[in-house]
């Protein structure tokens, strides 16, 4: 390893242990994350729930799980449960957009003010 590679490696390790200054750009990134993260987490969880419900309905229709649970006919309940899961999955994106838009309106003044102060 030559001297330049060694210096680069030392500097890279050193920066991990020095305290970073909190700049306005970091504050803007944190504020942007504060706006987007709750909507994203909600949509992921809601989508997973929808997929699981739809999968449960499909399992009732396609397997003998319903018979093991003591259900005589699993076709109709399975289709209904599957459709409920599909509806949950379909409304996930509009709910996400509405939630994100409301959070953007809530924090718009702060984001604009902070971005204006960075640009000046």
Buried (B, 14 or more C-beta within 10 A) or exposed (E): EEEEEEEEEEEEEEEEEEEEEEEEEEBBEEBBEEBEEEBEEBBEEBBEBBBEBBEBBBBBBEEEBBEEEEBEEBEEBBBEBBEBBBEBBEEBEEBBEEBBEEBBEEBEEBBEEBBEEEEE
